[in-house]
Amino acid sequence: MWPDRRLIERLGIEHPILLAPMAGAGGPAMAIAVARAGGLAALPCAMLDAEGIARDVVTVRAGTPAALNLNFFCHTPQADDAPRQRAWRERLAPCYRELGLDPATEAAAANRSPFDATTCALVESLRPEVVSFHFGLPAADLLARVRATGALVLASATSVAEARWLVRHGCDAVIAQGVEAGGHRGMFLEVDPATQAGTLALLPAIVDAVDVPVIAAGGIGDGRGIAAALALGAAAVQLGTAYLRTPESLVSPLHRAALAAAEAPTALTNLFSGRPARGLVNRLMREYGPLSDDLPPFPTAGRALAPLKQAAEALGRTDFSSLWAGEAYALARDEDATRVTRRLVDETRAALARLTPGPAGA
Amino acid sequence: MWPDRRLIERLGIEHPILLAPMAGAGGPAMAIAVARAGGLAALPCAMLDAEGIARDVVTVRAGTPAALNLNFFCHTPQADDAPRQRAWRERLAPCYRELGLDPATEAAAANRSPFDATTCALVESLRPEVVSFHFGLPAADLLARVRATGALVLASATSVAEARWLVRHGCDAVIAQGVEAGGHRGMFLEVDPATQAGTLALLPAIVDAVDVPVIAAGGIGDGRGIAAALALGAAAVQLGTAYLRTPESLVSPLHRAALAAAEAPTALTNLFSGRPARGLVNRLMREYGPLSDDLPPFPTAGRALAPLKQAAEALGRTDFSSLWAGEAYALARDEDATRVTRRLVDETRAALARLTPGPAGA
């Protein structure tokens, strides 16, 4: 039933459905569950140290012989900006006061490390079948080492210019990340969130511009969306939000409840990390954004929020929590990740069948 | 080849392709050309007086016996806001100076009138097969009179809540206007452009929420996009940007050249009218927005720009011109509107065929 078999055959997977690597939400259990249904397993590595990555890979390998995608961030780490940190914390001072917190309070905040020589050596030893990058690509020497392992190299493009750049620099396939996608925009040449395009326009433009397989991401909530992506020329799709409510998902109970309630719309915000990302609109986004200038650099903008998030969550509130979600999140269900994947395949089959009434009606 | 024949049969058209009524860009010639290829003709009426509407309808009726859609705006006219007009003009003062203009200069600006008793009487006498509305619906008594003519009533929804409201208030079909669409957002319950969703997420959500046929609009640039919309459950599609470069298009030569250059991205902006609309990013949008608070109310924000637009265009510059375009505008071509429509049908057929490898490959 799959019109483009290039990636399926290269990776030995049954269906062109790639689990999106979601830092903070995905882990070995989700990867194994998707692989068991014939999709591509993925592990987000940006928030893990070398030991954590190795442990997760061992867990996945023990659970499935199928292909595995390790995902890394490629941002250029910037020195923390003390004046901006101070200014951001000052803007947040009323929230600190409201929660009875000393404005100087510190709490553990999510860190995201870029791909470097250490993680490159890890890739060389762990030998994942796929290595994918977000926020561009690593330095040429590191990328050459990754390619030398034989891994298929993927990266996210949010514009035609980014897609062309990625192919020129050695990507084997490109992920067309429409603006509907949950979590961080992969933008690395583009700088303006206001001009980021949706999958419906971005995907065929990238398909026309590059010679490699293109993977559609963003706004795809069920099999109808997968069929649509195939119609637009995608060789495969990458879904994350569809798996956020699975038992294998590592999101907090509050995040899960907000997804299930399906009341809030989503918007792009840079308040939680310093880079634009899509999540459910909550109080912080309403009162301070959703986009703001002069934040501390990625990923350090989250530091000033960490004490607020912790205190608010203890009260059962998500006012200061990043509730990442793609635009189609209301289509997600409480099902395990194997069932989600199988349902997506069945729904895609049904959507394709509806499009083709057969010889009599053609 | 069309999976959903409800609208086709109701309207006696050959293909479920609706010409988007584009105020300032569409007119009788474009309507006739699309109808001749089997699509639904449309006339934008928001910028015409009763005489202009009647004249255009007579022209279309003389050119084709096919069904015709008359489109009206339904905004609530607001009194002009003198302090906001003054403030907006003051902000623009440096641009006036740069062009050597007296900041008190006035020039003719586009006006948009809402549907009212006069236009309702016109509809009763002209008897269009379809009447469509943007920015909500007219008052109940006027809508009842439109429905009594037997016209099919359409309106744009930018969210599930808006779609449900439209059906509850008497729409026969709903246009799901994804955020990719060019020109004005049809928002009437929604107020925040940051939470407007793309067609890929919006369309299936609306299809699931209402019992009437749903028409997809926004981000559809060619037959691949039409096939995608059908996969998502659309009964038909509405395209405007695909027709902007036809000889029948009334856009200015500068607008046409900017579309053909395909260099600028698009963004949502409210600077030109006071309401969010999508167009090519130009100098005004870069320097003053693309979105700004405290503008004069729709449609009067354009008044302070009119002298700037006129002076800049005389110099061959589009710095202050609204260059409406949808996100997929780069897929549009210099072809007449009949050929565009026929090509869209052929491309859709090809896209559907690629999705269905036939019995052997199924």
Interface residues (C-beta under 8 A of the other chain):
Chain A: M1 P3 S159 G178 V179 E180 D192 A194 T195 A197 G198 T199 L200 A201 L202 P204 A205 G218 G219 I220 G221 D222 R224 G225 A227 A228 A229 L230 A231 L232 G233 P265 T266 A267 L268 V281 P290 L291 G326 E327 A328 A330 L331 A351 L352 R354 L355 T356 P357 G361 A362
Chain B: M1 P3 S159 G178 V179 E180 D192 A194 T195 A197 G198 T199 L200 A201 L202 P204 A205 G218 G219 I220 G221 D222 R224 G225 A227 A228 A229 L230 A231 L232 G233 P265 T266 A267 L268 V281 P290 L291 G326 E327 A328 A330 L331 A351 L352 R354 L355 T356 P357 G361 A362
